[in-house]
Amino acid sequence: MIKFADWLPDQAAYENPGSTVAQNVVPTAKGFRPFRGLAPLSQAATDYLRGIHATRDSSDNATVFAGDATKLYKMNNGTFALADVSVSGGYGLAANEQWDFVEFGTDIIAAGDRGTALQKFAIGASAFAAVSGAPGARHLAVVKDFVVTGNIEYGGSTYRSSVRWSQINDATAWTIGDNQADVQAIADAGQITGLVGGETGVVLLEKAIVRMQYVGSPLIFSFEKVETGHGCNYPNSVASLGPNQVFYLSDRGFQMFDGQRSVPIGSEKVDRFFFSDMKDTLRDRLSVAIDPENSIVCWSYASIASFGTPDRMMVYNYALGKWSLISLAHEGLGTIYLPGQTLESLDNISTSIDALGTSLDDRAFTGGNFQLAASKDNKIHTVSGEALDAILETTEFEPAKMRQSMITSVTPYVTAKDGNPTVTVQIGSRVNQQASVSYSTAASINASNFAPTRATGRYHRVRINISGDWRFAQGVDVETTAMGRR
């Protein structure tokens, strides 16, 4: 069997140790499984969403917040409407700004509009309120017992390379010098592009990564540059599982910071593909989210074929170190937590069960877990719709050394889930390494469990197209016949 191994578009197609195409799939230990499409959840916001945040209280009550350029929203768990919970007058995010949310005690703190102070939503409140004395900030985290901001503005001035934090155990008090509140500029490293919280903090800058360690009075925090000369050049590309597992994008490619150093996770795998495929004029539309249910981190971006909105995702399985590509129109990514739904409450999403796009057995409706979400049409969507049409392609191989050959049949190993998925096979062939690849007409699997083909060339690759519901795709078997030399 020729296996569908790691997707490695940066490697040559001939004898590629992995797969040459892995579209609309999720990497597994042995092959791939389907990536599901979007299913609408909320009603529409005013503009496209620039941040989604979910939380649950001690009684497991879920609350979902979101924000666009001018408003912050709270989703009604019964009607799924996005209620405007902005301060009076709203906000004014710049084109490259997105909302950051953190939880501090029972409060939700939001940052995004650097020209406006931090926003706080307290239990029982009907709207966000500005935190008096707090800075405006591009980035936000909770480190130890402090709310920490980065790339900030206060007193009429902007401090792009400075970190400022609240008083200890008090997200509403920001007077510098009182109760351990303070500010720290980080020199010679460019502007701050991301913050990660935890027992220690991680400050990502354009030219460095800094560890932020609580040491108490009088310094409060120490700042140690653990990496210099490079950093995170893409402010909306940072996601983490904690300070020792931080994923981000730099001009050097996709990276994972382990608390001590950055490890390249896309080098010689997907970095060259990504930078050639991303439309650089739309780099501000980058977003990222971690799907803990599937152990993947997804980077959303607009490709060179995009007309202005994100249309692709790079998917990295951090448990396996494997990649795949998703082609899907959307606006941004986030994570949600939902309560269980009743049949009556589903009427607020769709009046037709068939139009839901999600099985009633899906965990999106049973609730109780954090899930990957996306925005589209100014609405929050769950990633729980029908399986996307998938394309997988093997390495390019030479069945008969130094000779042409004909592939006469292909047996794909695709496991069904519910019903029978539609699987077709194409052969990509060429006579030399300088020639373009020509693909055969798609052939279906017959009653004997193989797809009859008739493709000639010296070099071949097998492509399978899958639609419908399926479980695993592992690889293919091929039958070949050697031909004379030319």
C-alpha positions, 0 to 999 in steps of 0.5 A: 500500500502507498500510504497517505503520509505527512503532507509535505508540499515543500518537498519535491513531488518525486519520492516525496516522503509524504503526501503531495496534497492533503486538502480538507482533512485532519492528520491522524497517526495513520492517514487522515480523517475528514474536516467538517464544514461550518454550521451557523449558530448565532444571529448576525453582528453588524460587521465581521467578527474579530474575536470570539471568547467563551466561558463557563461559571462554577455552575457550568453556565456558558457565556459567549462573547464576540466583537467586531470593529465597533461593538462587543456582543454577548450571545443569548443562549436561548435565541442565539442573538448577539446582543450589543453590550458595548459602552456608549458610543462603541469602539473603533478598531483599526484594520489590523486590530482584533479583540483579546479576551481574558477571564479574571475572577468573575469578570471578562476583560477585553482589549482591542481598541488601543485608543480605548481603555480596557473593557470589563464585563462583570457578573450581572452587568448589562454591558461592558464598562471602561476600566478607569485608569487602565490603558488601551492595549492590542494584547492581553493576558493574565500572569499570576495575579495580574492583568497584563497588557502589551502594545499599549496607549495611555496618557495620550501616548503610544508605547508599542514595546511596553508591558503594563500590569494592574495592581495585584488581584485587582483588575480595576486598579492601575495606578503605577506604583500602587500595590505592585502595578507598574509598566516596563519597556522592552528595548531593542526588540520592536513592538509587542505582537502577542502575550501569553499568560500563566504562572509565567508570562511570555511576551512576543515581540518582532525581534525577541521573545521575553519571559516575564517572571514574578519576583515580588517587590520592588521589581515585581516582574523580571524580564528575560530575553530568552530569544533575540534576533527574531520573534513574531512578525504576525500579531494575530498569529499567536495561540497557546496551551500555556507559556511552555507551548506557544504557537506563532508565525514569524518570517522564519515560518511556523514556530512553537516556543517551548518556554526555553526556545522556539522550535520550527514546526513548518520548516521543509514541510509547509512554510514555503507553501504558506508564504507563496499562498498567502496574500500579503496585502491581507495579512491583517486578516490572519487569525488563529485558534486551538481546537483542544478536542482534536489536538490541532491549531488552525491558522486562518488566512486569505490566499492569493485567490481570495477576493478579500476574506480568509478562504484557507486554514493551515492545520497543525496536529501538535500531538503528531507534528503533522499538517493539512490544508483546509479550503473554506470561506470564512472570516475568522476563528475562535473557540466556543463553549455551549450548553446543551440544546433542546429541539425547541431552542434549535428553532432559533438557529434554523426552522428546518432540521435538515438545514441545520447542517449538523447532526443532532447527536453532535457534541455541538448540541449536547454541550459541555465542551470547548470547540473550534468555532469560526465566523462567517456572514457576521455570524458565529458558526460551529465547525460541525457541519457536513464533511468537506469534500476532501482531496488526497494525493500520494507521493510521485513514484516510478513503477518501472525504473527508467521505463514508462508504465501504465496504471491499470487499477487503484484500490483506495483504503477509505473507511466509511462512517455512516453510509457510503462516501463517494470516492473517485480516483485520478492518476497524475502522470508525466514522462519526465520531471520537467513536464506538467502533470496530466490527470486522468478522468475520475474513475469510480470504484467498481463492485470488485473494490477497485477503480479501473484506470488507464494512465501511462507515463514514467512518473505517477501519483494517485489522487482520491476525491472523497465526498460524503461522510467517512472516517479514515483514509489510509492510502492506495494499492495500484496495479501497474504494467511496465511498457517499453522505453522511449 
